[in-house]
Structure formats: C-alpha cells, structure tokens
Amino acid sequence: MTPAYEIEGLTFTYGTVPVISLDRLEIPAGEIVGLVGPNGSGKTTLLHMLAFIEEPGQGDIRFFGQSCTESNRLALRRKVGLLLQNPYLFHSTVLSNLTWGLKIRDVPRHVAAEAALKALALVGLGGFEGRYARALSGGETQRVALARALVLDPEVLLLDEPANHMDKESIERTESIVSTLNREHGKTVILTSHNASTVQNLAHRILYVEQGRVVPASLDNLFSGNLVQDGSVFRTERISVDLPDRMNSGSRLVIDAQQIRLLLDTPEPDLKNVFSGLLSAMTLENGKIKVKVDAEESFQIVLEKSDPLVSNIRLGQRCWFHLTPSSIKVF
C-alpha cells in the first residue's frame, strides 16, 4: 500500500532558527499515528507542513505517492482536514461555519446542509446548527471545529492537541470518532500531544518529536551530552554509556524504557552499561508498570504486569539495571 506521507530531506526555519530537520519519515496509510513531544519540539509546525499550509525550506513531501508542487498544493490541501489547537470559528452560526468549506467547493446548498447536520450529530452536537459560534464553550468550539473538518470528508485528518480545552465527555467522544473513522472508513489520522498517555490507547504507532527531529524511542529517558572516544561512548554530565555502534555525530541520548533490564541481584561484572540506584517511584500506566530508579541519572523503566519482578520490588529498594544494546539510540 502506498504510504500516506513520504518525507525526505525536509527542513523548515523561522528566520534563522531551525525548527524541522527530517532526513526521512514515512507514515503508513490507514493508521492512527501519534506525534508526541514537549512544547516547542516542532510538532505543530510539522502538522502544518503535512497539511500543506507551511512550505518547507528544503525537501520533498509525497502525499499518497504524489509530490507537492506549487501547481497542486491547493488540491492536496483540500484532501487534508486540520483541527487546530485553538480553532477559529467565523462569527456566524454553527451551520454557516460547517457549510463554508463545501460552499467554496461548489457543493449545492441543500447537500451541504445535510452533510453539516450529519457531522454535528457525529460529534454529539445535534441541534446546534442555529447557535452562534461566539456563544459556544471551549469544548463545544473544539467539537464544531472537528465537525467542520469531517464534513469535507478528508483523506487524512490532522489533530493538533485535540484534548486541549475539552472536558472528559468531549475527549471520549473525539476518541470514539477517530477510532471509528479509522476502523470503518480506513482514514489516516495523525494527532499531536505533549503526553504519550493521551494517545497511547488510540495510536497504532507513536513518533516522538524532539527539536524538530523524530526520535526512535520514548522521551522518558532523554539526555544531552556528547560523543567521546571516537564516537564509541556517549557522555552526559553524570554518566557514560558504551554505544553498540560508533557514531559520527549526535548530542542526544535516548534510552527506550521498555528495553531496559531491571535486576534485583548483583549483575555479572563484565556486563556493560549496568547502573545501580534506588527505586523511587512506581506507577501503573496503560496496563504496564513504570518504575523510576534514581542512579547518577534518573531512569524510567517499563515492566509488563506479568513480569515476576513486579511482585518483588518495593520503594526505596536498591537495584541494578542494564541498558541493552537495543535500548540505546543517539541522534
């Protein structure tokens, strides 16, 4: 199947400040993909580029195999629905907001009105068509904006921090809508969040964004530092990690929390990348146990609930952990 997006050599700057730098990224068609990262990491800018609103400084974005050019940018833009974090609604009725996009596409008025009513019912706002946008609550505004995107029947739906300004009911309804669109209609959905837990239940895959780059593991264990010993070791302010392969460049170290081995007994003396610390926190997240170990650096480690270690660990306990080769990434 042709990917929804294929990105190569993509860069974007605000003035002289680099915001996006992606060598290559592929987003499969028909999946729900989460873009997770802190504020200022470049998530929203990347979303705008995927919506063909922002033009890259360099690079190529292919949409279902078709490269974006000046001549087809508007046509591609119309195939993508974008829900902004702070959506703007026209100072008119809800119905007028929903039918505007259809109107400029020359859809007959009665067809547009019927489609708008269906979209409102889908987001749980049936009967709101006559209300004025300025009288809506924050959550209602988000849901009207979602309906406005859905009424255009886009091939790809982009949602920027969709849980913001929504109450619990609105969030649950939005998640249900996204899941249905993907499962029953095969829609590709890309959503951003600064918190992986808000998209983990929905997304088929999660891409972590840091300083405009997509990194290959969770941001739970992200460290700054530099390469030493001819690129064979990454050194932070407090620890040194032996790398599985020599690196030519990189200033960030990411350790996949799910690939770290937690050890309760003294490990073999010749095992590399073993650290000792105190278990300082333990929480249940998305059906898995996350523990925090305070060593020279603090590390998050994710365990399956069925792991025998879970019944043998306690807060304040001294333990060891091994950074397996597959857990270590530098970028």
Disulfide bonds with the S-S distance in Angstrom:
none
